[in-house]
């Protein structure tokens, strides 16, 4: 008698249960990875200082305008790219988790 053992039907989550849990797992992963990037601040993602290499400012109108634009962008840009990326991942994960929670509470 060569009978194969039967697996219980409730051993693995049903497709409906898995569909309900996957967004929660993805949201938790986004929040965790984003928080890690936000906190770690790896030096490889630091933006360079906007100081020219030669240090002799030119008197031409075009270069002065370029310097003024560069300095203006420096005030609004982050010092480290991982901070912006990590913050975005935390916000996206939190929004996904909140959306999934509200979906569960609505009963649909």
URLIN-V903486 format. One record per pair of residues at least 6 apart in sequence whose C-alpha atoms are under 6 Angstrom apart, sorted by the first residue. I is the first residue (numbers start at 1). GAP is how many residues later the second one is. If there is no record, write none. Layout:
I:GAP
I:GAP
This chain:
24:73
27:66
27:69
27:70
30:59
30:63
31:59
31:62
34:52
34:55
34:56
35:51
37:45
37:49
38:44
38:45
38:48
41:41
45:35
45:36
46:34
47:32
47:33
